[in-house]
Each structure stands twice: as structure tokens, then as C-alpha cells.
């Protein structure tokens, strides 16, 4: 049973889960920086943005690839569907998070191998394959974050968090304000760091950072589960 609130950004029943989800939000920023800057002007985590990009491609804007955008959309949905099966079979939010992050890590490690073997070239099949595998991983992450259901921390879309900051600031409690602000800043930080790595060091370094972050989340969840989680099931 939870021992009480440890972090000021969520209700006591969520314990340390919000912090782990904020790290995954940072992962989203890094991976969308990779995909937008190196994998063909496509979002692999933010499907709102990817639907818009698909519209640009349909309209014939030359910088955007319709086959890449559609492949990423399909892969994201497949990842979310697979995560739906996990949700049905795994009890406990912490166990579900740990399992999903391990799966995500395996998929993104495959992406790292692919970019090391074949450096990204826009609209090439190896690059499209990398984007597809990354989108599959992000579909898993988003579906599991939805099941974990910490308010404002879905790890991907922050439009509602920003809306809540502006529209509800007079009535929202301190935890809600901090949580929403933290979600926005985590995504921003991930995008900044991801863009810097892609531009200065390369795509492989950015994928390497993601794997380090995912390993940290998996280890933290595992250790918390072993000692007794500070969140409700």
C-alpha cells in the first residue's frame, strides 16, 4: 500500500509514478526530435502532429513523405493494440510500466542498431523501417501511460496540459499546476536535448540517450516494486 505522498505533483495514490512518466515524456521529446530532423519530417510519438504531416504529404508538399507518414501511423496503432493486450494480461500499474518500458527499450535498441548500420537517408527503406519500429515502441508507451492514468501525464500530447495551465490556473490546486508545467517542460527539454544531439553528435547518440532514460525508468520501477510500491495498484 502507498505510504503517503512523496512528490508534490500528484495525488498520494500515484506515488512516484508521475516522476517516471515525466522521464518518458522527455523520451518523447528526444525521439520526435530524431524523427522530425533525421527520419523524414515525421513524428513517431505525437500522432496529432503526424496526422497534420500526412495532410501535407497528401497535398504534395515535397518535404514530406506520404509512405513514411502512413507507415508510422500504422505502426503506432499496432504498438498501441499490442499494449492493449498487455493491459488485459498484467495486473498492477507498476508491473505494466516495467514490462512496457522493457519492450520499448528492445525496440529502440533495434533502431539504434539500424542507424549504426545504415545512417538515415530521407525516404530510404532502412530509414522508414527505423521510423516504423520507433513508432511501434511509442504506441506501446502511449497506451500504457493511458492505462496508468496519472492526470495530465500521457507522455505525448501536452495540449490539454497547457490549456489547463491557462484556463484553470485560478482553481487548480498546486499539484495540478506543477504536474502540467512539468509535463510541458519535460517534453521541451527532451526536444532541445534530442535536437542538439542529432545536430552535433548524430542520431545514434540520441537513441543511446533514450535507452539510458528507459533503463532508468525500468530499474526505478523494478526497485520500487520489490520494496513495495508507493502507489495504488
Steps between C-alpha positions, in 0.01 A plus 500: 500500500620855438675655797391853416586773250867530416475742210297823480369443147228240546258349747643259759356199318742558210817505713813524285327406174478865386879536511545188287242624251677836479817317398300324229367840392860609456558185293214615276671834443829334410350246264283751318809718456672200342210417273425856392862596437645174367233250403306698245302784661264266680390465863524148645351586842270797449229366274316832496803647327534198277143527376577860401822389332304234311267774379799697371623190317158439343499863387829437322735705715836361384677492838254244638472132408153346488626142523711582806213681673249222430746228604563681829128543566440130442794400720390724785152348491650151496713584804199638684298189413777274630516702820126452535565128527760569770250709694252210496757248623711690755364610837652799671609830352862462605539155348333620183731801480812291555398246234408766245824693550704183450315427174546860391870478581546189286326666205700821529824306542416348161464854365844585635648199321324597176635856500849375580487255209328737256516872584162666437421616148161661453239275335736203477359165606745451791405842635129430460553171682669686786209743524251212495671314785526822702130571445417144609687565825324831556162342442579263786614786723194714436250220553661398829518862621129525426433195718720632783280809490689765691315824414675717238784250453425300187870540397420635153230762447529810718234719337251430779767553766576843355129577471452403863788723608340799330130433550495350850787679671264677743330183617754221454694387804876526526561134403301540177685819404838343570409182316387682189801730499733205553346315203557798270856554622589130474389484138680826423820380667489173308453683170787741572742226608395273213546774242842595637616137491370438149661818367835470679566135581261299286183296510667204672592715801140616533374142491766411756368769735149360462620153597669641811178679601290188443744288700469747785120482494499119487750472785316753716167322444658162573662618824179666615301184430746288698487721810126558473361761261406844630204514263164328489462207263 
